[in-house]
Amino acid sequence: MNPEVLTLKDLTFEVRRSQRRRTIAISVGRQGELSIYAPDTVTQVALVRNAQKKLLWVHRKLAEKEVYRIPQRQPSFVSGEPFSFLGRNYRLRLVDNQSKPLDFNGEYFLLRQNERRRAQEHFKRWYREHGLPWLKKRVVLLAKRVGASPMEIKVRDIGYRWGSCGKSGNVYFHWKLLQLPVRLVDYVIIHELAHLTEGNHGKDFWRRVERAMPDWRQRKEELSERGDWNGFSTQDNQ
């Protein structure tokens, strides 16, 4: 089950519901991600009405953040170009013959010459397929610290968010997350696991994060400074 979203004109909000919450609130994240925090019983009509009242404020906040956004770099997919996996850079090599369009031998990414036009698609697929098993093991390890485990873990394109927690207890991670250093991936995992029990960013939420990761503030700041990375489009077909 995908996370609940609300689309209003050109804006998409992730809806985070909680039994404890009594009011509706909207937040604009460091990377421009939009969230609505609402009680479980609030109707779609009420969410739309509340969001419409705050559209001017949301657009103003997004404009402020755009000033500080790091320009994205579109990869050229040429031999020697670096691509990151879990914080380490690996060079790309274009090859004439191999069974897979894109392969990785532990030292180089190997892209078949005749698949260069579809290189972006192949890289996205590679990060999803190879990142999911790694993330599952990492989540199991870190879940012990948080005291919460997801129903299911999925890797996909989730817009400007590094991670997302669905109402059903599923946790979603952006495939781009696999490009970051492990210490920053761990922060995103801890953050989303904490949302399994705490629906909003209140004091209880941050206490839970602090217990699991005492240096979370430093990691959060490092993450906010990353901007976009490796320049892939955030629009995915899945």
N, C-alpha and C positions, 0 to 999 in steps of 0.2 A: 504494500500500500504506500503510495507516494505521500509526502508531507502535504498537509492542507495549505492551499495558497489562495490568495485573493488578488485578482487582477483588476486594476482600475485605471482606465485609459492606458498610458504607457508604463505604468508602474506595477510591479508584482511584489506582494507582501507574503511572507511566510506567517501562517497563523499558528501561534503556540497557545494552546488551551490548558487551563489548570482548574482543578476543583477548588483550590484555595483562593483563587483570584476573584475579586469582587468588581473590578473596574476594567475598562479597556484602555490600553496604552500602546503607543506606536514608538518604535525606535529606529534610528538610522545608524547602522554599524560603521566601523572604521573604513571598510572597503565599499561602502554604499549599499550594503545589504539592508533590506527593509523587513521589519518584523512587527506583527500585531500580537500583543499579549491580551488574552481574553478569558473570561470564565467559560466553563464547559457548556453552559446553557445559552450563551449568547447566539442569536440568530444571524444568518448571513446578511439580512437586511440591516441589522444594527451595526454590523461590522462595516458595511459599505457606507452607511450614514456617518459613522465616526471618522472613517478614513477620508471621506469627501471634505469634511470640515477642516482637516489638517493638511490638505494637499499643498497649499501655499508654503506652509512650514517645511514639509518634506522636500519640496523642490528647492527651497532655499538651502537646506542642509546638504542636499546632494550637490548643489552648485559649489558650496564651500569645500566639499571634499574633493571635487574634481580638480581644484587648483593644486592640490597636493598629490594627485595620482601620478605615479611613475608611468611615463609613456611606454606602451607595450612594444616589444620588438618582434616582428614577424620573422620566423626562421626561414632560411633560404634552402635548407636541406642539401648542403654541399659537403663534400668530404672535408673532414677536419673540424666541422662545426660541433660545439659541445652541447650535450643534452644531459640533464641532471636526473639522477635516480637516488632518492633518499639522501640528498645533500652532496653526492659525489658527481663530478662531471665526467662524462664518457664521450669520446669523439665519434663522429659519424663517418662511416666508410660506405661509399657507393660501390656495389659489386655487380658483376654481370650475371652470375648464375648462383642461385640458391633456392631451396624449395619454398621457403617462406618469404613473403614480401618484405617483412622486417624481422630481424633476429637480433639477439644479444648474446655475445660470447663471454661476458664477464669483463671484457676489456674495451670492446667497441660495440656500437650499434651498427648493424649491417643492413643497409637498404638496397634492395634490388633496383637497378637503374630504371627498368621499365615501369616501376611503381612509384617513381618520384612525384608524379602528379597527385597521387593519393597518399603521400607521405604523412600528412597531418592526420588523416583518418587512421592510418596504420599505427601511428604513435599513440593516439588516444586509446585504441583498442589494446595496445601492448600495456599501457599503464593500468588500464582497468583489469586485464586478465592476470597480470603479474602482481599487481598491487593488492588485489583482494585477499589472496591467501596470506600474504604478509600482514595485512591489517587485521585479519581475523585472529592471528596468533598474538599480535600486539594488544588487541582489545581484551583478550582473555587475561593477559598479564596485568594490564592496568585496571581492569574491572575490579580486581581484588582490593586495590587501594580506594576506589570510589565506593564500593559496596553496591554496585548496580551493573546489570548485564543486559544488553539489548536482545530483542527477539531475533533480529536478523541484521546483517551488515551488508550494505550495498555500495558500490563505487559507480558514480555516474557524474554527469555534468549538472551541477546545481547552481549555475549562475555565478554570482559574486561571493558565494559562501564557501568556506573551506569544509564545513561539516553542517549537518542538520539532523535534528532528532524528531521523528514522526510521532504522532499521537499514539500509534499502535505499539510503540516500543522499538521500532526499527531505527537504526542509525545509518545515515547516508554520508559518504565522504566524496568530495570532488576528486576526480582522477588526477588533477594537478597537484593535489596534496602530496602525492608520491614523489614529487620533485624536491620537496623541502628536506632539510636536515631532520634526522630522527627526533631530536629534542623538541622541534616545533610541531612535528606530527603528533608527538606524545601529548603536547598541550591541547591540540584540537581534539584528540581522543578523550582526554580527561574532561574537557569542556562539555562535549556532547554526552558523555556518560553521566555527568552531573545533572544534565537536563532530564534524564530519565526519571529522576525523583523531584527535581526542582524546575518548574516550568518557566520561571522568569529569572532575571539576574538580580535577585534580591540578596539580602545578607546571608540567608541560609545557603543559597547557591554558592556564593563565594567562599563561605566557610568550608563547604564540602570540597571545593576545588583546592583550597589552601591545605587541607588535611592530606589530600592526595599528592599535591605538588607545591611545596612551600615556596618555590621560586617562580610561581606562575606569572607574577607581574613582569618579570624580566623577559620571560618567553613570549608573553602576550605583546610586549612592546616590540620585540624583535619581529614577530609575525606581522604587526601593523606596518612595519617599515619595508616589508617585502614588495608591496605594490603588486603589479602583474609580473608574471615570470614566464620566460621562454616564449611569450607572445602568442600562444595558440588562441584561437577564437574561443570564447566561452559559450558559444551557441552549439549545442550538440543535438544529434537526432534522437538520442535516447533519453 
